[in-house]
């Protein structure tokens, strides 16, 4: 695995846990207590599309000209399996929080339509279908960037203006591929030509910082004008997400390979799915038993939910079939400690 991919995955994972920590604390103490974090929370929304984009970058880097046997069988197990499993887990947690066991089935059926945090897995699976079609029929994605981005922005604008394709279709539009098409095409090209792009990411890193600054200013201007939605499906999130993604890849390519980064990356799939459930149960307990400032409350929620999620994933990983719920954990390479050098010198 390319080390900067692990770096990007880890940073995106930590970002989404931090974002949801602010959400959990805001629900507990009132969002008015964390209004000063509103703009930061918007920026943190880059994490989910980045996680989705990275999956396509990796796929396109490996399979840009051919599709291996068992392509869909493998991805049904490792994508739709966890999606379905966590749709049920989420239904049980919500029913527990509401003290209404009878709500489990209704919530589970709703979750299967993408109405819970695991919706990103449906987007990823659609990307796999698009990837298969692109490779199978040798479609030139280089010519699709403008059209794909336009389709995506139109779909996002329809959602923003509440112009739905048909009655009750808003949730379907949120997760359907037209709403994410720009991400797919650009990610496919980045993955396909990653070996050529990587040196440029390092050489022109300063330009990436400039692009990141301008895309941040774009979000700030729309935020100042009243567009305050905290969502990964904002109209202005596309440029910010890609400049953030490329900037992190650029930094990660020259950043020392740390075991902690690899560890978080390895657990990231499960953390993405589990941390929200942990925070739902944990945050009210912290509120009842402590008197923390908002910032400390967020930090404690972030660290505890991250740690608890990783511990749960590790424990459950020993159960056969757990990979269909949390994804597969890879064995991290053991790094040998450097032996002290012995110098011998001949007399003479």
N, C-alpha and C positions, 0 to 999 in steps of 0.2 A: 504493500500500500504506500502510495506517495505521501511523504510525511506532512506536506502542507494540506493535504486533504483531511488528514486526521486533525490538524490544527484548526482548520475551518469548521469541521464538524463539532469539535469541542467548544469553540467559541460560540457557535450558533446555539449549541445545547445550553451553555451557561446563560446566554442572553435570554432564551425563552423561559428558563427557570426564574431568572431575575424579573422578567416582565410579569410572569404570573404570581410572583411573590408580591409585587406591588398591587396586583389585582386582588389577591387574597387579603392583604392588609387593608386595602381600600374598602373592601366589603365589610371587614370586621370593625373598622373604626370610623368609616365614612370617607368617601373620596375627597371631600372638601379638605381633609387633613393632609392630603398629598397632592394638592393641585399644582404645587411647584414642580412636581415630577411629570406632569402631563406630557410635555414635549419629548422628554427622554423616553417615556413609555411608547410614544408613537414611533420613535426611531428604533426601539427594540423589536418592533414588529417585523423588521427585516429577517428575523431569525427563521421563521417558518418557511417563507419562500426560498431562503438560502439553503435550508436543509433539503428542500425539494429539488432545487437547482443542482446541488452537489450530487444527488443520486443520478441525475441525467448526465452530468459531466463525466462521472466515473463510467457509466454505461456506454456513452458514446466513445470514450477513450478506448474501451475494450472491444466494442462491437460496432464500429462505424461502417463496416463493409459486409459483414455477415452475421447471421443469428445462430447461436449454438442450439443443438438439440435440447429439448426439455426446457426451453426458454420460459414459457408461460407456466408450466407445471411447477417449476422452482419458485417463481414469483407469486403464484397463487398461495403457496404454502407460507412464504416468508413475509408477504404483504397483506393479503386478504385474511390470512389466518390470525395474525395479531390484531388486525382491524376488528374482526368479528369478536375475538376474545375480549378485547378491551371495551367493545360496545356493551358487552354483557357486564363486565366489571363496573363500568361507569354507571350502568343502570342500577346495579346493586348499591353502589355508594350513594347515588342520588336518592334512591328509595330509603336508605338508612338515614340520610340527613333529613329527609322529610317525614321520617317515622311512618312511612306508608308502604308496606311490603307489596301491596297490590299494584303499585305503580311500576314495578320492575318490567313487566312485559311491554307496556306502552312505551316506556323510555327506551328499552332495548330496540324495538321496532323503529323508533324515531332515530336512534343512533345509527342504525344500519343505513339510513339515508344521509348520513354525514353530519348529524346534528350533535356532535360532541368533538372533543379536542383531537380525536384520531382522524378527522376528515382529511388531513394531509396525505394519509395513506391512499385514499381514493384518487387524489390528484396524481400521486406518484404512479399508481397502477395505470392511469390513463396515459401518462407519459410513456410507460412501457409499451402500450398499444401503439401510440404514435411512433415510437422509435422503431418498432417492428415494421410498420407500414413504410416508413421512410427508407429503411435499409432494404426491405423486401422489394420495393419498386424503384429503388435508386433515385429517389426524389432529391433534387438539388435544393438543400435547405438555405444555401447562400442567397438564393433569390427570394426566399420567403420571409426574410427578417422584417421588411417594412409592412408587408401584408399581415403577418402574424402579430406584430406589435399593434397595428391599427385595430385588428379584430379584438385583441385583448383590451385595449383602452376603451373601445366602444362598449364592450361587455361590462367593464367596470363603470363606465359612465351611466349605462342603463341601470345598474344596481344602485349607484349613488342617487340617481334621479327617480328611483323606484319605478322604472319603466320595465316591466317584466314581460318576457316572451309570451307567457300565458298565465292565467290566474293561479296563484300559489306556487310559482316557479322560482321564487327568489333564492331559496336554499339550494335548488338544483343549479342555478346559474352561478352561485358562489363557488361550487366545487367542480363544475363542468370545464372541460379542457379549453373552450374559447376564452374563458376568463384568465387562463394561465398560459395561453399559447405563446406569447412573447417570451416568457421565461423558458419554455421548452426549446424553441428554435435557437435562441442565443446560447443556452446551455449545451445543446447538441453541437454547435459549432466550436464552442470553447473546448469541449471534451475531445472532439474529433481532431482538432489542431493544437491540442494542449502542449505537445512537445515543442512546437514552434512558438507558441504564445508564452510559455513559461519564462524564457530569457528576457522577453520584452516586459513582462510584469516586474522583473527586477530592475531592468535598465531604465524604465520609464515610471518608476514608483512615484516620483514627485508629481507626475501628471495624474496619477490615480488619486493622490491626495487632493489635488485641485478639483478633480471631478467629484470626489466625495464631498468636498466642501460646498461646491455649487449645488449638488443634489440635496444636501442638508439644508441649504438656504432656500431651495425650492419648497421643501416641506415646511420650513418655518414660515415662509410667506403665506402659504395656503392656510397654515395653522393660525397665523395672525389675522387672516381674513375670515376666520370662523370655521374652517374645515378641520374640526378637532377629533374626528373619528380615530379611535385606537384600533387599527385593523391592518392586516397584511394585504387587504384588498383595496387599499387607497390608490387613487389615480396617480399619485406622485411617488409611489413606493418602488416602481420598476427601476428607474435610474439609480436610486439610492441603494437598492438591494444589490444591483450588479457592481456598482463601484465599491460597495462594502465587501462583497464577495471577492472581487479581484484584488482589493487592497489587502485583505486578510491572507489570501493565497500568496501574494507577493511577500508579505512579512513572514509567513510561515515557511516559505521556501528557503529563507536564510536564518530562521530562528532555530536555536538548538533543539534537538529532538529530546523532549522530556517525557519521562515515564508517566507522569501525572496527566499530561495532555493525551497520551496514547490510552491511558486508563479511562478517562472521561469519554473519549471518542468511542472506545469499545463498548461502553455502557450507554451511549447517547440515545440509541433507538429506544431502549427500555425506559430511560429517564424521560424522554419526550412524552411517552405515553403515561407513565406512572406518577410523575411528580405532582401533577394537578390533583390527583386523587389523594395523595398524601397531604397536600396543602389544605384541601377541603376539610379533612378530619383534624389536622394538627392546629391550624390557625385559631379556631375558636377555643381550643384548650390553652394555647399560649395566652390569649386575651384574658381568659378567666383567671389564670394563675400568676400573671405578671403585670407589671405596670411599666411598659417600655415606651420610649419615644417612637415616633413613626419610623425614623431611619433605622434604629436598632431593631425594631420589630421586623422590618423588611429584611435586614441582614440575617437575623436569626432564622426567619422563615426560609430564606434562600439556602443557607448552609445546612439546616436540619433536613429540609425536604430533599436536597441533593444527596446528602449522606444516607438518609433513610431509604431513599429510592435505590441507591446503589447496593445497600446491604440486602434489601429485599430481593433485588434481581440476582445477587450472588447466591443467596440461600436457595431461591427457587430454581436456579440453574442446575442444581443437583437432581431435580425431579425430571424424569424422562418426559419428553414432549414439551418442556417449558420454553424451548426455542420458538415454538409456534405462538407464544404469547409475548415474550420479551425480545425475540430475535436471538441470533446465535452470538455467544460470546467467544471471541477468538483468544487463543493463548498468546499472551504478550511475550515477545522474545526476551530471554534472560540475558542481561548485559553483563559481561564478565568484568569484574573489577580489574583495573590495571595493576599488574604486578610491579613491585618496586624494581627499578633497574639496578642491576649489579654491574659495577665497573671493575674490571681487572686490568692491572697495568704491569707490564713486564719490567723487571728491574734492568737497569743498564744505562 
